[in-house]
Amino acid sequence: MTSRTCTTSTRNAPGAQRPCSAPESEFDPVPFDAETARTYGRVAAAVIAAGRKPRRRSADLMIAACAIAEDLPLFTTNPDDYAGLEKLVRVIPVTRPPLPHENKP
């Protein structure tokens, strides 16, 4: 594993540098390129056809467009965010593990 540094923006230390976590250092980002932008248009149209508003969920729809363009399934803890996209992308619900502070009695 290489030692990279990521910029974070936290309330206590804006722009602080920290080592990347394992997932950040082991995976390459999926680009949002011209093909993905065209796919985003299809995704937005599908959301509108399902009676939903794409503007309020643009980040979710960008994620869906990336998954579709790369022919990947979309794993999410919020499958309802992708309602109306069933014909375009395979949405796989996952359970979020509890955060450390949630395990306290």
Number of C-alpha atoms within 10 A of each C-alpha: 6 8 9 12 13 14 12 14 11 9 7 7 9 10 12 12 13 11 13 16 12 11 8 12 15 11 8 8 7 12 11 14 11 10 14 21 15 12 21 22 14 16 24 22 17 19 20 14 12 12 10 15 13 16 11 9 14 14 11 14 23 19 17 27 27 23 21 20 21 13 12 14 14 19 15 15 12 15 13 10 14 20 13 19 20 10 7 16 19 17 21 12 13 12 9 9 8 8 8 7 7 8 7 6 4
